[in-house]
């Protein structure tokens, strides 16, 4: 079996995944004024752990259309219900439980990376204000255990401010950072160092995209 055939879970439908990715590339353009920066920073091949901030349910579908290759997202298990859950499963996305040890999806993601795939992780674990303040160790562990590069991605504009009314074609900015390798130091100290590298890179990128948007914090 070719490596590309092992870059999605075995029970997914690659044709449906490719259709979903195509739709994600074009579906949101009429609804948003999308500005994408440095998309070429996502390597065209080889193992990649993509890490992104998370501020709205639209982040995942938007980011699915960014890499010019197949990608598998770690998504909270609560999303896998009904028709939506069936669809997410068939396009190869992995369900993960939040706030509890859940090695099964990480081991599945590890296998995909070892086959040269791309796995996307929201290190915050759940929707927040998108500042990546609570980055977790899953992304760093995946990168360390597979030799994958980490590519940070910052997305702003998908979340409607609580005091704002309905918005017409809001501006959404997506900034892709430079790929980097995490620390290979062994043990818990090494994982902590790698986790901080991921957190810091993502936080810096979010600050950079806020600067592009003219947001001062």
C-alpha positions as CSV (number, residue, x, y, z in Angstrom):
1,X,0.0,0.0,0.0
2,X,1.3,3.4,-1.0
3,X,2.2,5.8,1.9
4,X,-0.5,8.3,0.7
5,X,-3.1,5.5,1.2
6,X,-2.0,5.3,4.9
7,X,-2.3,9.1,5.6
8,X,-6.0,8.8,6.4
9,X,-7.5,6.3,8.9
10,X,-8.2,2.9,7.3
11,X,-12.0,3.2,7.5
12,X,-12.3,6.7,6.0
13,X,-13.4,7.4,2.4
14,X,-10.6,9.3,0.6
15,X,-12.8,10.5,-2.2
16,X,-15.2,12.0,0.4
17,X,-12.2,13.6,2.2
18,X,-11.0,15.2,-1.0
19,X,-14.5,16.5,-1.8
20,X,-14.7,18.0,1.7
21,X,-11.3,19.6,1.3
22,X,-12.3,21.1,-2.0
23,X,-15.5,22.5,-0.5
24,X,-13.6,23.9,2.4
25,X,-11.4,25.8,-0.1
26,X,-14.3,27.6,-1.8
27,X,-17.4,27.3,0.4
28,X,-16.6,30.2,2.8
29,X,-15.2,32.7,0.3
30,X,-18.6,34.3,-0.4
31,X,-19.3,34.7,3.4
32,X,-15.9,36.0,4.5
33,X,-13.2,38.4,3.3
34,X,-10.5,35.8,3.7
35,X,-6.8,36.9,3.8
36,X,-4.4,34.0,3.8
37,X,-0.7,34.6,4.4
38,X,2.2,32.2,3.8
39,X,0.2,29.1,2.9
40,X,3.3,27.8,1.2
41,X,4.9,27.3,4.6
42,X,2.9,24.0,4.9
43,X,5.3,21.3,3.5
44,X,3.8,19.6,0.4
45,X,4.9,16.2,1.8
46,X,6.4,14.5,4.8
47,X,5.0,14.4,8.4
48,X,3.5,17.6,9.7
49,X,1.8,18.5,12.9
50,X,-0.2,21.6,12.3
51,X,-1.2,23.5,15.4
52,X,-3.8,26.3,15.4
53,X,-5.6,28.5,17.9
54,X,-9.3,27.9,18.2
55,X,-12.0,30.6,18.7
56,X,-15.0,29.3,16.8
57,X,-16.5,26.2,15.2
58,X,-15.6,27.7,11.8
59,X,-11.9,27.4,12.4
60,X,-11.7,23.7,11.6
61,X,-13.6,23.8,8.3
62,X,-11.7,26.8,7.2
63,X,-8.3,25.3,8.0
64,X,-9.2,22.0,6.3
65,X,-9.0,23.9,3.0
66,X,-5.6,25.5,3.7
67,X,-3.1,22.7,3.1
68,X,-2.8,21.4,-0.5
69,X,-2.8,17.9,0.8
70,X,-4.9,15.6,2.9
71,X,-5.1,16.4,6.6
72,X,-6.6,14.7,9.7
73,X,-7.9,16.9,12.6
74,X,-8.2,15.9,16.2
75,X,-11.7,17.0,17.1
76,X,-13.6,16.8,20.4
77,X,-15.7,13.7,20.6
78,X,-18.9,15.7,21.3
79,X,-18.9,16.7,17.6
80,X,-19.2,13.0,16.5
81,X,-23.0,12.7,16.7
82,X,-25.6,12.0,14.1
83,X,-25.0,12.8,10.5
84,X,-22.2,15.2,11.3
85,X,-20.4,12.5,13.3
86,X,-20.8,10.1,10.4
87,X,-19.4,12.6,8.0
88,X,-16.4,13.6,10.2
89,X,-15.6,9.9,10.6
90,X,-15.8,9.1,6.9
91,X,-13.6,12.0,5.9
92,X,-10.9,10.7,8.3
93,X,-11.1,13.0,11.3
94,X,-10.2,11.6,14.8
95,X,-12.4,12.0,17.9
96,X,-10.6,12.9,21.1
97,X,-11.9,13.2,24.6
98,X,-11.0,16.4,26.4
99,X,-9.5,16.7,29.9
100,X,-9.0,12.9,30.2
101,X,-6.1,10.7,29.2
102,X,-7.1,9.4,25.7
103,X,-4.2,7.7,24.0
104,X,-6.1,5.9,21.2
105,X,-6.5,9.0,18.9
106,X,-2.9,10.0,19.6
107,X,-1.6,6.6,18.6
108,X,-3.8,6.7,15.5
109,X,-2.4,10.1,14.7
110,X,1.1,8.9,15.3
111,X,0.6,6.1,12.7
112,X,-0.6,8.6,10.2
113,X,2.4,10.8,10.7
114,X,4.8,7.9,10.4
115,X,3.2,7.3,7.0
116,X,4.1,10.9,6.1
117,X,0.7,12.4,6.8
118,X,-0.5,15.7,8.2
119,X,-2.3,15.9,11.5
120,X,-3.9,19.1,12.8
121,X,-4.3,19.8,16.5
122,X,-6.0,22.7,18.4
123,X,-3.7,22.7,21.5
124,X,-6.2,24.7,23.5
125,X,-8.4,21.7,23.5
126,X,-11.6,23.7,23.3
127,X,-12.9,27.0,22.0
128,X,-11.5,30.0,23.9
129,X,-10.4,33.4,23.0
130,X,-7.9,32.0,20.7
131,X,-4.8,33.1,22.5
132,X,-3.3,29.6,22.9
133,X,-2.6,30.2,26.6
134,X,-3.4,26.6,27.6
135,X,-1.4,24.7,25.0
136,X,-1.2,21.0,25.9
137,X,1.4,18.3,25.3
138,X,-0.3,16.2,22.6
139,X,1.0,18.1,19.6
140,X,4.5,18.2,21.0
141,X,4.4,14.5,21.8
142,X,3.3,13.7,18.3
143,X,6.1,15.7,16.8
144,X,8.7,14.3,19.1
145,X,7.7,10.7,18.5
146,X,7.5,10.9,14.7
147,X,10.1,13.5,13.7
148,X,7.3,15.6,12.2
149,X,7.8,19.3,11.8
150,X,5.4,21.6,13.6
151,X,3.6,24.3,11.6
152,X,1.7,26.9,13.7
153,X,-1.4,28.6,12.2
154,X,-3.1,31.6,13.6
155,X,-6.7,32.4,12.6
156,X,-8.6,35.5,13.6
157,X,-12.0,36.9,12.7
158,X,-14.3,33.8,12.8
159,X,-15.6,34.6,16.2
160,X,-18.3,37.3,16.4
161,X,-17.7,39.6,19.4
162,X,-20.4,39.2,22.1
163,X,-21.5,42.8,21.8
164,X,-21.6,42.8,18.0
165,X,-24.6,42.3,15.8
166,X,-24.8,40.3,12.6
167,X,-21.7,40.9,10.4
168,X,-21.6,41.1,6.6
169,X,-18.6,39.3,5.1
170,X,-16.3,39.8,8.1
171,X,-12.6,39.9,7.5
172,X,-10.8,36.6,8.5
173,X,-7.0,36.5,8.6
174,X,-5.1,33.2,8.5
175,X,-1.4,33.4,9.0
176,X,0.8,30.3,8.6
177,X,4.1,30.3,10.4
178,X,7.5,28.8,9.6
179,X,7.9,25.0,10.2
180,X,10.1,24.1,13.1
181,X,11.4,21.0,14.9
182,X,10.7,20.6,18.6
183,X,13.2,19.6,21.2
184,X,14.3,16.0,21.2
185,X,15.5,16.0,24.8
186,X,14.4,12.8,26.4
187,X,12.0,12.4,29.3
188,X,9.3,14.6,30.8
189,X,11.6,17.6,30.8
190,X,12.1,17.2,27.1
191,X,8.3,17.0,26.5
192,X,7.8,20.0,28.7
193,X,10.4,22.0,26.7
194,X,8.8,20.9,23.4
195,X,5.3,21.8,24.7
196,X,6.5,25.2,25.6
197,X,8.0,25.6,22.1
198,X,4.7,24.8,20.5
199,X,2.8,27.2,22.9
200,X,5.3,30.0,22.4
201,X,5.3,29.7,18.6
202,X,1.5,29.7,18.4
203,X,1.2,32.6,20.9
204,X,3.7,34.7,18.9
205,X,1.9,34.0,15.7
206,X,-1.5,35.0,17.1
207,X,0.1,38.2,18.3
208,X,1.5,38.7,14.8
209,X,-1.8,38.3,13.1
210,X,-3.4,40.6,15.6
211,X,-0.8,43.2,14.7
212,X,-1.8,42.7,11.0
213,X,-5.4,43.3,11.9
214,X,-4.5,46.4,13.9
215,X,-5.6,44.9,17.2
216,X,-3.8,46.2,20.3
217,X,-3.9,44.2,23.5
